[in-house]
């Protein structure tokens, strides 16, 4: 990975951390009082400098002091801009500016405008520009992300509604999460969901205004899964397709790994070499977003070994299963940053013969006779789920609507056993 270049205590450069290794120039303005360190490996959302470098931008960072005047900030910008323009990984491209919360002082905005020939797109996180920004090319596209309590401070600049102003174009998004630093993972204001949404919206905004960087996310995801399930499966190669601190969550079984060390261990000990040799993924549908791939697919295999990420602790049944699954895969640049994999664990157990057709129903209901025991028909299907996902007409709909509670037969547990 290319190392961070520290120009001065307040100015630094981070070359792109993507596999491509090059990208458009970006300057981020951050208040100098923020703790931007990664305190431990459980912090999966990196500081802005690393995060945008992982998106394949060549990033310069300017730390803005509370009492910095325009000349001081201009000097910092000039130093960072000059290094960005000369760095081998920085593509010839319009400059992008990112402002974090209270770095948006009037002096900072005036300094940014002094370089308006270079900085032609601006994004504000947790703050609103104290004055309109008009560059020499015309109005400067501006995106703003505000916390819910922004207006509670009467000293904050007044917000113009989403839309177009006479002087410049501005888009404003508001979030339910409070606190100006809701996108900074090391800050007490941090809100993961709001930060993730703001980041995705920023990518969409920037890539609509600039030509890239663009990546074939579907191809990268296919490469990743081929290294998990294909003939050349490899833990090391799989991890090389992921950012520095990724995570994987198999939702039904809570298996996976958080951070590089734990995820590598999980892949090595419990996943890549633990699947059946005939395991395959049948893709049903795919949606590709600005930084997401969402797949519907059918996981197929013979349960001829302990597959502990899927059915932990269950010995092999030697039955063939077809499980509908959904994968929501997040990316930063040309690497995966997370996977959320979901499926119906009930159908897994039904297909393995481990789910009875009926189970006891211990609750009071209308018509229940005293002294009787009752059971309900478990609303879980087997291989029908996979057939109907692949072909909506393959199985009839609404058959389970006829299910009902019944009196248990001779106190037996149910005829599914």
C-alpha positions in Angstrom: 0.0 0.0 0.0 1.4 3.5 -0.8 2.4 5.3 2.3 1.0 8.6 3.5 3.2 11.6 2.7 3.4 14.1 5.5 4.3 17.5 4.0 3.9 19.5 7.3 2.1 18.9 10.5 -1.0 20.3 8.9 -0.7 19.1 5.3 -0.4 15.6 4.0 -1.0 13.5 0.8 -2.4 10.0 0.6 -2.0 8.4 -2.9 -4.9 6.1 -4.0 -5.3 2.9 -2.0 -7.1 1.2 -4.8 -5.7 -1.7 -6.8 -5.8 0.7 -9.8 -3.4 3.0 -8.0 -4.3 6.3 -9.6 -7.2 8.7 -9.5 -8.6 12.3 -9.6 -7.2 14.8 -7.1 -9.1 15.8 -4.0 -8.5 18.1 -1.1 -10.2 17.6 2.2 -10.4 20.4 4.8 -10.6 19.1 8.4 -10.6 21.0 11.7 -7.2 20.4 13.4 -8.8 19.5 16.8 -10.3 16.2 15.5 -8.8 12.9 16.4 -8.3 11.2 13.0 -6.4 8.2 14.2 -7.6 4.6 14.1 -7.6 3.8 17.7 -8.0 0.0 17.3 -8.9 -2.5 14.6 -12.6 -2.5 15.5 -13.0 0.8 13.7 -14.1 -0.3 10.3 -15.0 3.2 8.9 -11.6 4.8 8.4 -10.8 8.6 8.7 -11.6 10.7 5.6 -8.0 10.7 4.2 -7.9 6.9 4.1 -11.5 6.5 3.1 -11.3 8.7 0.0 -8.0 7.2 -1.0 -9.6 3.8 -0.9 -12.2 5.2 -3.3 -9.2 5.7 -5.7 -8.8 9.5 -5.2 -5.4 11.1 -4.8 -6.1 12.9 -1.6 -4.5 16.0 0.0 -5.5 16.8 3.6 -5.4 20.4 5.0 -5.9 20.7 8.8 -7.7 24.1 9.4 -7.1 25.8 12.7 -9.8 27.8 14.5 -7.9 31.0 14.1 -6.4 30.4 10.6 -6.8 33.4 8.4 -7.3 33.3 4.6 -3.6 33.7 3.8 -2.6 30.8 6.1 -5.2 28.5 4.5 -4.2 29.6 1.0 -0.6 28.7 1.8 -1.7 25.3 2.9 -3.9 24.8 -0.2 -1.1 25.9 -2.5 1.4 23.4 -1.0 -1.1 20.5 -1.2 -2.3 21.4 -4.7 1.3 21.6 -6.0 2.2 18.2 -4.6 -1.0 16.7 -6.0 -0.4 18.1 -9.4 3.1 16.5 -9.5 2.3 13.1 -7.9 2.4 10.2 -10.4 -0.9 8.7 -9.1 -2.9 11.9 -9.6 -4.7 12.0 -12.9 -5.2 15.3 -14.8 -8.6 16.2 -13.5 -10.7 19.0 -11.9 -10.1 19.3 -8.2 -12.7 18.2 -5.7 -13.1 19.8 -2.3 -14.4 18.1 0.8 -15.1 20.2 3.9 -15.6 18.6 7.3 -17.8 20.5 9.8 -16.3 23.5 11.5 -13.5 23.7 8.9 -16.1 25.7 6.9 -15.0 29.1 8.3 -15.4 32.2 6.2 -11.6 32.3 5.8 -11.6 28.8 4.5 -14.3 29.5 1.9 -12.5 32.6 0.7 -9.3 30.6 0.4 -11.1 27.9 -1.5 -12.5 30.5 -3.9 -9.0 31.8 -4.5 -8.3 28.4 -6.1 -11.6 28.2 -7.9 -9.9 27.3 -11.2 -8.9 24.0 -9.5 -11.6 23.3 -7.0 -14.8 23.0 -9.0 -17.0 20.8 -6.8 -17.5 21.0 -3.1 -19.0 18.7 -0.5 -19.8 19.8 3.1 -20.3 17.3 5.9 -22.0 18.5 9.1 -21.9 22.2 8.1 -23.3 24.7 5.6 -21.1 27.2 3.7 -21.1 30.6 5.4 -21.3 32.3 2.0 -22.2 31.4 -1.6 -19.3 29.9 -3.6 -18.9 31.2 -7.1 -15.9 30.1 -9.1 -14.5 31.7 -12.2 -16.2 28.9 -14.3 -19.6 29.9 -13.0 -21.5 28.4 -10.2 -19.8 25.7 -8.1 -21.9 22.5 -7.6 -22.2 22.1 -3.8 -23.5 19.1 -1.8 -24.3 19.5 1.9 -25.0 16.8 4.5 -26.6 18.2 7.7 -27.4 16.5 11.1 -30.9 16.9 12.5 -29.9 19.4 15.1 -28.1 21.8 12.7 -30.7 24.6 13.0 -30.6 24.3 16.9 -27.5 26.5 16.8 -28.5 30.1 16.0 -25.0 30.9 14.9 -25.0 28.4 12.0 -25.5 29.9 8.5 -29.0 29.8 7.3 -29.8 26.8 5.0 -31.1 27.4 1.5 -33.6 24.7 0.5 -32.6 22.0 -1.9 -32.6 23.4 -5.4 -30.9 26.1 -7.4 -29.9 29.5 -6.1 -29.3 32.6 -8.3 -25.6 32.4 -7.5 -24.8 28.7 -7.2 -26.3 25.2 -7.3 -26.7 23.4 -4.0 -28.2 20.1 -2.9 -28.9 19.6 0.8 -29.5 16.3 2.6 -30.6 16.1 6.2 -30.1 13.1 8.5 -31.9 12.0 11.7 -28.6 11.5 13.5 -27.5 14.5 15.6 -24.1 16.0 15.8 -22.0 17.8 13.2 -19.3 15.1 13.1 -21.6 12.2 12.4 -19.4 11.0 9.6 -16.2 10.8 11.7 -15.9 7.3 13.2 -13.6 8.3 16.0 -15.9 11.1 17.2 -18.7 10.7 19.8 -21.2 12.1 17.2 -20.6 9.2 14.8 -23.6 7.4 13.3 -22.7 4.5 11.1 -25.9 4.4 9.0 -26.0 8.1 8.4 -22.3 8.2 7.6 -22.7 5.3 5.1 -25.7 7.0 3.4 -23.9 10.3 3.2 -20.8 8.7 1.7 -22.9 6.9 -1.0 -24.7 10.1 -1.9 -21.4 11.9 -2.1 -20.0 9.3 -4.5 -23.1 9.6 -6.7 -22.8 13.4 -6.7 -19.1 13.4 -7.5 -19.3 10.8 -10.2 -22.1 12.6 -11.9 -20.1 15.8 -12.0 -16.7 14.2 -12.9 -15.7 11.4 -15.2 -14.9 8.7 -12.6 -13.2 7.0 -11.1 -15.5 4.2 -12.4 -15.1 0.5 -11.6 -16.9 -2.7 -12.8 -18.2 -3.6 -9.4 -20.0 -6.7 -10.7 -16.8 -8.0 -12.2 -14.9 -7.4 -8.9 -17.6 -9.3 -6.9 -17.5 -12.2 -9.4 -13.7 -12.3 -9.0 -14.1 -12.4 -5.2 -16.6 -15.2 -5.2 -14.5 -17.2 -7.7 -11.6 -17.1 -5.3 -14.0 -18.4 -2.6 -15.7 -21.2 -4.5 -13.8 -21.7 -7.8 -10.9 -24.1 -8.6 -8.3 -21.5 -7.6 -9.8 -20.7 -4.2 -7.4 -18.8 -2.0 -7.7 -17.0 1.3 -4.9 -14.6 0.5 -6.2 -13.8 -3.0 -9.7 -13.3 -1.6 -8.5 -10.9 1.1 -6.6 -9.0 -1.6 -9.9 -8.0 -3.2 -11.0 -6.2 0.1 -10.1 -3.0 1.8 -7.8 -2.8 4.7 -10.5 -3.4 7.4 -13.5 -5.2 5.8 -16.2 -7.2 7.4 -18.6 -10.0 6.5 -21.8 -10.8 8.3 -23.9 -14.0 7.6 -27.0 -12.6 9.1 -28.9 -15.8 10.2 -25.9 -17.5 11.9 -24.0 -14.4 13.0 -20.8 -15.8 11.4 -18.2 -13.9 9.4 -15.5 -11.6 10.6 -14.9 -8.0 11.6 -11.6 -6.5 10.5 -8.8 -8.0 8.4 -7.3 -10.3 11.1 -10.5 -11.9 12.2 -12.0 -12.1 8.7 -8.8 -13.8 7.4 -9.0 -16.3 10.2 -12.7 -17.0 9.5 -12.1 -17.5 5.8 -9.1 -19.8 6.5 -10.7 -21.9 9.3 -14.4 -21.9 8.6 -15.3 -20.9 5.0 -13.1 -21.1 1.9 -11.8 -24.6 2.5 -14.9 -25.8 4.5 -17.5 -25.8 1.7 -18.5 -28.9 -0.2 -16.6 -29.5 -3.4 -19.8 -29.3 -5.4 -20.9 -25.9 -3.9 -22.1 -23.5 -6.6 -23.9 -20.1 -6.8 -26.7 -19.8 -9.3 -27.3 -16.1 -9.9 -31.0 -15.1 -10.2 -30.9 -11.3 -10.3 -28.3 -8.5 -9.9 -28.6 -4.8 -9.1 -25.5 -2.6 -9.3 -25.4 0.8 -7.6 -22.8 3.5 -7.1 -21.0 1.5 -4.4 -23.2 -1.6 -4.0 -24.0 -4.9 -5.7 -27.2 -6.6 -4.6 -27.5 -10.3 -5.7 -30.3 -12.8 -5.5 -28.8 -16.2 -5.9 -29.3 -19.9 -5.0 -26.5 -21.6 -3.0 -26.4 -25.2 -3.9 -24.3 -28.0 -2.4 -24.3 -31.5 -0.9 -24.2 -31.3 2.9 -21.4 -33.9 3.1 -19.3 -32.1 5.7 -19.8 -29.7 8.6 -20.5 -26.4 7.0 -20.4 -24.4 10.1 -21.0 -20.9 8.7 -24.3 -22.2 7.3 -25.5 -24.8 9.9 -23.0 -24.6 12.8 -22.3 -27.8 14.7 -24.5 -30.0 12.5 -22.9 -33.2 11.3 -23.2 -34.1 7.6 -26.5 -35.4 6.4 -25.4 -36.1 2.8 -28.5 -34.3 1.5 -28.4 -31.9 -1.5 -29.7 -28.4 -0.6 -30.7 -25.4 -2.7 -30.9 -22.2 -0.5 -32.2 -18.8 -1.8 -29.8 -16.1 -0.6 -29.3 -12.4 -0.9 -26.0 -10.6 -0.9 -25.6 -6.9 -0.3 -22.0 -6.1 -1.1 -20.4 -2.7 -0.3 -17.3 -1.4 -2.2 -14.8 1.4 -1.7 -13.1 2.0 -5.1 -12.2 -1.4 -6.6 -12.2 -3.4 -3.4 -15.0 -4.9 -1.2 -15.5 -3.3 2.2 -18.4 -5.5 3.5 -20.8 -8.3 2.7 -24.3 -8.8 4.3 -25.4 -12.3 3.3 -29.0 -13.3 4.3 -31.1 -16.5 3.9 -34.0 -18.3 5.5 -32.5 -20.7 8.0 -35.8 -22.4 8.3 -35.6 -23.7 4.7 -32.0 -25.0 5.4 -33.3 -27.0 8.3 -36.3 -28.2 6.4 -34.2 -29.4 3.5 -31.8 -31.2 5.9 -34.8 -33.0 7.5 -34.1 -31.1 10.8 -37.3 -29.1 10.9 -40.6 -30.9 12.0 -43.8 -30.2 10.2 -45.5 -29.3 13.5 -44.3 -27.7 16.8 -46.0 -27.2 20.1 -48.2 -24.0 20.4 -48.2 -23.1 24.2 -50.2 -19.8 24.0 -53.9 -19.1 24.7 -56.2 -18.6 21.7 -59.9 -18.6 21.0 -61.3 -22.1 21.0 -58.5 -23.6 23.0 -59.9 -26.4 25.3 -58.6 -26.7 28.8 -56.2 -29.6 29.4 -55.5 -30.1 25.7 -52.2 -29.6 24.0 -51.9 -28.0 20.6 -49.4 -27.6 17.8 -49.0 -25.3 14.9 -47.9 -26.2 11.4 -44.5 -24.6 10.9 -44.7 -22.0 8.0 -41.4 -23.0 6.4 -40.9 -24.5 2.9 -38.1 -26.7 1.5 -36.7 -26.8 -2.0 -39.9 -25.1 -3.2 -38.3 -21.8 -2.1 -35.4 -22.1 -4.5 -37.7 -23.3 -7.4 -40.0 -20.4 -7.0 -37.2 -17.8 -6.7 -35.7 -19.1 -10.0 -39.2 -19.3 -11.7 -42.2 -17.6 -10.1 -44.6 -20.0 -11.8 -42.8 -23.1 -10.6 -44.8 -23.3 -7.3 -48.3 -22.0 -6.4 -48.6 -19.0 -4.1 -50.4 -18.8 -0.8 -50.5 -22.4 0.1 -49.4 -21.6 3.7 -52.5 -19.4 4.2 -54.4 -22.6 4.9 -52.1 -23.6 7.8 -53.7 -23.7 11.2 -53.3 -24.8 14.8 -54.4 -28.3 15.6 -54.8 -30.5 18.7 -51.7 -32.5 19.3 -52.1 -36.2 18.5 -51.8 -38.3 21.7 -49.4 -35.8 23.2 -46.9 -36.5 20.5 -44.4 -33.8 19.5 -45.7 -33.7 15.9 -45.8 -35.9 12.8 -42.8 -34.2 11.3 -40.5 -36.3 13.5 
